[in-house]
Amino acid sequence: MSTPANLYDEAVKIYESGDIEKAVEKLKEVLAIDENYVLALSALGVYYQKLGLFDEAIASATRVTELEPEDNFSFIQLSVICQRCGRIPEAEDAMAKAHSVGPKK
C-alpha cells in the first residue's frame, strides 16, 4: 500500500517530468488518504497556479496557512501564489502576515 509520503514523492517526479495534470491527480490521491498533508497542499497550490486554476491555487495555499499558522513560509507561499494569480491586495496581506509571524523556530 502506498503511503502519503510515497504518493507525494511520485507526484513530484511526475511534475518534474512535465505532466502537471497527472501530478495534481497524484496529489489528490495523497489528500484522499490524509486531507491535511501539508506538503501535498503546498504543491497543489503551486501546480494549480501553473495550470491557471487560480481559485484552487489560493484555496490550497490558504489551507496550508491554516494548518501551519506559525510558519511564515506558508504565508510567503500564499503571497507569491496570490501575486502570480493577479491578486495583489491578497498577496500584500499574506506577506504582512508572514512578517508578523516571523521565521519558524
Backbone as a chain_set.jsonl record, in Angstrom:
{"seq": "MSTPANLYDEAVKIYESGDIEKAVEKLKEVLAIDENYVLALSALGVYYQKLGLFDEAIASATRVTELEPEDNFSFIQLSVICQRCGRIPEAEDAMAKAHSVGPKK", "coords": {"N": [[0.84, -1.192, 0.0], [0.495, 2.195, -0.796], [1.945, 4.97, 0.815], [1.097, 8.286, 2.06], [3.447, 9.829, 1.872], [4.98, 8.407, -0.023], [3.298, 8.592, -2.271], [3.266, 11.353, -2.574], [5.973, 11.805, -3.237], [5.985, 10.482, -5.708], [4.245, 12.155, -7.113], [5.755, 14.501, -7.265], [7.867, 13.651, -8.9], [6.444, 13.099, -11.229], [5.533, 15.666, -11.827], [8.003, 16.911, -12.28], [8.639, 15.654, -14.627], [7.054, 16.95, -16.349], [4.298, 16.65, -16.574], [1.856, 18.177, -15.401], [-0.919, 18.009, -14.869], [-1.302, 15.27, -14.344], [0.321, 15.04, -12.104], [-1.145, 16.592, -10.313], [-3.394, 14.962, -10.021], [-2.222, 12.79, -8.714], [-1.484, 14.019, -6.328], [-4.004, 14.511, -5.327], [-4.716, 11.948, -4.668], [-3.06, 11.577, -2.474], [-4.246, 13.384, -0.694], [-6.696, 12.197, -0.401], [-6.135, 10.184, 1.311], [-4.955, 11.509, 3.471], [-6.184, 14.361, 4.344], [-5.001, 16.607, 5.34], [-2.356, 16.74, 4.622], [0.33, 18.538, 4.494], [2.513, 19.033, 2.715], [1.496, 18.081, 0.278], [-0.716, 19.763, -0.096], [0.605, 22.202, -0.278], [2.171, 21.827, -2.595], [0.083, 21.452, -4.413], [-1.009, 24.014, -4.475], [0.951, 25.424, -5.91], [1.024, 23.945, -8.318], [-1.619, 24.127, -9.269], [-1.701, 26.898, -9.695], [0.116, 27.136, -11.791], [-1.343, 25.856, -13.73], [-3.279, 27.667, -14.208], [-5.477, 27.653, -12.604], [-6.615, 29.521, -10.582], [-8.309, 30.091, -8.318], [-8.4, 27.605, -7.059], [-5.691, 27.267, -6.537], [-5.146, 29.321, -4.697], [-6.884, 28.561, -2.671], [-5.744, 26.118, -1.842], [-3.205, 26.972, -0.954], [-4.002, 28.702, 1.054], [-5.159, 26.9, 2.822], [-2.881, 25.614, 3.74], [-1.761, 27.649, 5.291], [-3.613, 27.71, 7.312], [-3.214, 25.263, 8.523], [-0.587, 25.477, 9.297], [-0.102, 27.84, 11.001], [1.896, 29.252, 12.321], [4.084, 29.256, 10.751], [6.033, 31.126, 8.819], [6.775, 30.76, 6.163], [4.595, 29.528, 4.966], [2.814, 31.616, 4.639], [4.333, 33.254, 3.007], [4.47, 31.696, 0.701], [1.728, 31.676, 0.047], [1.431, 34.394, -0.49], [3.095, 34.709, -2.773], [1.772, 33.029, -4.593], [-0.734, 34.315, -4.72], [0.121, 36.743, -5.821], [1.077, 35.895, -8.346], [-1.304, 35.086, -9.371], [-2.518, 37.418, -9.833], [-3.72, 38.738, -7.764], [-3.174, 41.111, -6.016], [-3.76, 42.716, -3.615], [-4.424, 40.633, -1.798], [-2.039, 39.24, -1.857], [-0.309, 41.095, -0.684], [-1.441, 41.223, 1.873], [-0.974, 38.612, 2.793], [1.826, 38.589, 2.812], [2.339, 40.512, 4.741], [1.339, 39.163, 6.942], [3.172, 37.054, 7.012], [5.459, 38.422, 7.788], [4.667, 39.273, 10.31], [4.413, 36.893, 11.672], [6.966, 35.865, 11.599], [10.125, 34.038, 11.265], [10.012, 30.437, 11.295], [10.576, 28.643, 14.255]], "CA": [[0.0, 0.0, 0.0], [1.261, 3.442, -0.877], [1.753, 5.934, 1.894], [1.039, 9.661, 1.563], [4.798, 10.283, 1.523], [5.35, 7.771, -1.291], [2.483, 9.192, -3.328], [3.77, 12.717, -2.752], [7.222, 11.695, -3.998], [5.607, 10.141, -7.088], [3.671, 13.369, -7.707], [6.857, 15.419, -7.574], [8.563, 13.099, -10.069], [5.557, 13.313, -12.381], [5.597, 17.102, -12.109], [9.317, 17.194, -12.86], [8.645, 15.129, -15.997], [6.311, 17.9, -17.162], [2.858, 16.365, -16.632], [1.3, 18.826, -14.213], [-2.252, 17.485, -14.58], [-1.149, 13.952, -13.719], [0.865, 15.293, -10.771], [-2.279, 17.044, -9.5], [-4.2, 13.78, -9.706], [-1.485, 12.015, -7.715], [-1.609, 14.74, -5.058], [-5.37, 14.28, -4.842], [-4.672, 10.634, -4.023], [-2.47, 11.814, -1.156], [-5.222, 14.063, 0.155], [-7.777, 11.252, -0.117], [-5.661, 9.421, 2.468], [-4.722, 12.461, 4.561], [-6.623, 15.661, 3.806], [-4.185, 17.677, 5.907], [-0.949, 16.51, 4.287], [0.747, 19.898, 4.157], [3.354, 19.068, 1.513], [0.628, 17.911, -0.891], [-1.485, 21.003, -0.257], [1.537, 23.23, -0.73], [2.473, 21.56, -4.0], [-1.128, 21.712, -5.198], [-1.117, 25.46, -4.686], [1.864, 25.791, -6.999], [0.64, 23.28, -9.568], [-2.859, 24.767, -9.737], [-1.369, 28.225, -10.217], [0.741, 26.95, -13.094], [-2.396, 25.444, -14.658], [-4.236, 28.761, -14.364], [-6.62, 27.413, -11.724], [-6.217, 30.449, -9.538], [-9.092, 29.931, -7.087], [-7.946, 26.364, -6.436], [-4.333, 27.514, -6.049], [-5.227, 30.141, -3.488], [-7.54, 27.756, -1.632], [-4.755, 25.16, -1.327], [-2.192, 27.715, -0.203], [-4.656, 29.203, 2.262], [-5.307, 25.756, 3.745], [-1.57, 25.404, 4.358], [-1.592, 28.647, 6.36], [-4.494, 27.318, 8.418], [-2.589, 24.113, 9.188], [0.74, 25.894, 9.777], [-0.26, 29.285, 11.222], [3.103, 29.859, 12.887], [5.163, 29.075, 9.777], [5.954, 32.275, 7.911], [6.895, 30.331, 4.764], [3.244, 29.258, 4.459], [2.249, 32.897, 4.208], [5.131, 33.721, 1.866], [3.999, 30.962, -0.474], [0.412, 32.211, -0.289], [1.655, 35.699, -1.095], [3.628, 34.525, -4.13], [0.699, 32.476, -5.426], [-1.697, 35.394, -4.96], [0.733, 37.693, -6.749], [1.09, 35.288, -9.684], [-2.692, 34.987, -9.81], [-3.004, 38.773, -10.049], [-4.473, 39.184, -6.599], [-2.141, 41.863, -5.308], [-4.098, 43.026, -2.212], [-4.314, 39.402, -1.011], [-0.608, 38.947, -1.764], [0.259, 42.008, 0.313], [-1.927, 40.803, 3.185], [-0.267, 37.385, 3.174], [3.213, 38.926, 3.123], [2.308, 41.181, 6.048], [1.167, 38.104, 7.947], [4.455, 36.339, 7.079], [6.374, 39.254, 8.573], [4.225, 39.311, 11.696], [4.656, 35.569, 12.262], [8.41, 35.693, 11.729], [10.603, 32.723, 10.846], [9.683, 29.272, 12.13], [11.652, 28.357, 15.213]], "C": [[0.882, 1.252, 0.0], [0.925, 4.349, 0.292], [1.612, 7.333, 1.286], [2.415, 10.167, 1.12], [5.249, 9.689, 0.189], [4.592, 8.385, -2.466], [2.931, 10.626, -3.621], [5.051, 12.699, -3.58], [6.953, 11.358, -5.465], [5.072, 11.38, -7.807], [4.76, 14.346, -8.111], [7.617, 14.935, -8.808], [7.743, 13.301, -11.342], [5.597, 14.779, -12.799], [6.919, 17.449, -12.803], [9.44, 16.665, -14.283], [7.806, 15.999, -16.929], [4.813, 17.683, -17.226], [2.183, 16.899, -15.37], [-0.068, 18.253, -13.858], [-2.179, 16.132, -13.88], [-0.582, 14.091, -12.302], [-0.243, 15.742, -9.823], [-3.136, 15.853, -9.096], [-3.528, 12.925, -8.637], [-1.568, 12.697, -6.344], [-3.012, 14.598, -4.474], [-5.478, 12.915, -4.182], [-4.101, 10.763, -2.606], [-3.531, 12.38, -0.222], [-6.443, 13.195, 0.439], [-7.425, 10.393, 1.096], [-5.528, 10.325, 3.684], [-5.011, 13.867, 4.045], [-5.804, 16.837, 4.318], [-2.698, 17.496, 5.636], [-0.397, 17.794, 3.683], [1.592, 19.951, 2.885], [2.514, 18.937, 0.25], [-0.181, 19.177, -1.148], [-0.607, 22.13, -0.787], [1.871, 23.058, -2.209], [1.26, 21.833, -4.883], [-1.298, 23.197, -5.469], [-0.268, 25.913, -5.858], [1.386, 25.208, -8.324], [-0.64, 23.886, -10.134], [-2.564, 26.137, -10.337], [-0.759, 28.108, -11.603], [-0.264, 26.526, -14.157], [-3.43, 26.545, -14.9], [-5.495, 28.58, -13.551], [-6.405, 28.225, -10.445], [-7.001, 30.285, -8.233], [-8.638, 28.688, -6.322], [-6.549, 26.536, -5.836], [-4.364, 28.27, -4.735], [-5.881, 29.361, -2.355], [-6.55, 26.762, -1.017], [-3.717, 25.86, -0.465], [-2.772, 28.272, 1.098], [-4.815, 28.09, 3.288], [-3.982, 25.467, 4.461], [-1.371, 26.398, 5.504], [-2.48, 28.328, 7.556], [-3.877, 26.169, 9.226], [-1.253, 24.466, 9.832], [0.738, 27.396, 10.074], [0.952, 29.992, 11.804], [4.3, 29.749, 11.951], [5.088, 30.198, 8.745], [6.088, 31.872, 6.45], [5.528, 30.027, 4.158], [2.624, 30.538, 3.908], [3.029, 33.492, 3.04], [4.672, 33.012, 0.602], [2.623, 31.451, -0.906], [0.55, 33.558, -0.984], [2.13, 35.579, -2.541], [2.541, 33.999, -5.06], [-0.338, 33.552, -5.734], [-1.149, 36.401, -5.967], [0.694, 37.15, -8.175], [-0.31, 35.116, -10.262], [-3.315, 36.365, -10.029], [-3.811, 39.338, -8.908], [-3.527, 39.9, -5.633], [-2.534, 42.229, -3.875], [-3.983, 41.799, -1.304], [-2.85, 39.017, -0.821], [0.043, 39.814, -0.698], [-0.175, 41.627, 1.729], [-1.171, 39.576, 3.685], [1.186, 37.681, 3.538], [3.296, 39.653, 4.462], [2.17, 40.156, 7.172], [2.478, 37.316, 8.114], [5.44, 37.119, 7.952], [5.965, 39.274, 10.049], [4.473, 37.991, 12.419], [6.15, 35.379, 12.52], [8.829, 34.288, 11.325], [10.207, 31.627, 11.828], [10.869, 28.933, 13.011], [11.788, 26.874, 15.425]], "O": [[1.881, 1.331, 0.715], [-0.23, 4.473, 0.697], [1.967, 7.542, 0.126], [2.528, 10.856, 0.106], [5.835, 10.389, -0.637], [5.169, 8.66, -3.518], [2.968, 11.051, -4.776], [5.2, 13.485, -4.515], [7.615, 11.887, -6.358], [5.404, 11.624, -8.967], [4.693, 14.95, -9.181], [7.97, 15.739, -9.67], [8.285, 13.633, -12.397], [5.684, 15.091, -13.987], [6.941, 18.187, -13.788], [10.25, 17.165, -15.063], [7.833, 15.819, -18.146], [4.113, 18.46, -17.875], [1.969, 16.167, -14.404], [-0.357, 18.031, -12.682], [-2.918, 15.883, -12.928], [-0.964, 13.341, -11.404], [-0.28, 15.324, -8.666], [-3.557, 15.754, -7.944], [-4.199, 12.396, -7.752], [-1.706, 12.026, -5.321], [-3.179, 14.571, -3.255], [-6.249, 12.741, -3.238], [-4.594, 10.139, -1.666], [-3.693, 11.911, 0.904], [-7.151, 13.43, 1.417], [-8.309, 9.934, 1.819], [-5.932, 9.961, 4.789], [-4.171, 14.482, 3.388], [-5.904, 17.943, 3.786], [-1.868, 18.049, 6.357], [-0.627, 18.095, 2.512], [1.394, 20.842, 2.059], [2.787, 19.609, -0.745], [-0.314, 19.611, -2.292], [-1.029, 22.912, -1.639], [1.856, 24.02, -2.977], [1.395, 22.383, -5.975], [-1.687, 23.593, -6.568], [-0.717, 26.694, -6.698], [1.349, 25.907, -9.336], [-0.736, 24.13, -11.337], [-3.12, 26.493, -11.376], [-1.081, 28.894, -12.493], [-0.073, 26.798, -15.342], [-4.348, 26.374, -15.702], [-6.485, 29.276, -13.778], [-6.065, 27.691, -9.39], [-6.412, 30.336, -7.153], [-8.508, 28.713, -5.099], [-6.261, 26.015, -4.758], [-3.685, 27.899, -3.777], [-5.474, 29.489, -1.2], [-6.527, 26.588, 0.201], [-3.39, 25.393, 0.626], [-2.091, 28.302, 2.123], [-4.628, 28.311, 4.484], [-3.968, 25.118, 5.641], [-0.869, 26.029, 6.566], [-2.129, 28.646, 8.692], [-4.004, 26.114, 10.449], [-0.837, 23.829, 10.8], [1.499, 28.145, 9.462], [1.019, 31.22, 11.778], [5.414, 30.113, 12.326], [4.191, 30.219, 7.902], [5.57, 32.565, 5.575], [5.321, 30.245, 2.964], [1.993, 30.537, 2.85], [2.452, 34.159, 2.181], [4.503, 33.639, -0.444], [2.376, 31.623, -2.1], [-0.145, 33.826, -1.964], [1.624, 36.269, -3.426], [2.406, 34.472, -6.189], [-0.774, 33.688, -6.877], [-1.868, 36.856, -6.856], [0.319, 37.865, -9.104], [-0.486, 35.014, -11.476], [-4.494, 36.472, -10.368], [-4.519, 40.33, -9.082], [-3.142, 39.368, -4.592], [-1.708, 42.069, -2.977], [-3.504, 41.904, -0.175], [-2.463, 38.529, 0.241], [0.849, 39.331, 0.097], [0.617, 41.698, 2.668], [-0.778, 39.507, 4.85], [1.721, 37.087, 4.474], [4.23, 39.429, 5.232], [2.808, 40.274, 8.219], [2.847, 36.955, 9.232], [6.165, 36.535, 8.757], [6.822, 39.29, 10.932], [4.715, 37.97, 13.626], [6.546, 34.804, 13.533], [7.978, 33.436, 11.071], [10.083, 31.862, 13.031], [12.017, 28.937, 12.566], [12.641, 26.437, 16.198]]}, "num_chains": 1, "name": "protein.A"}
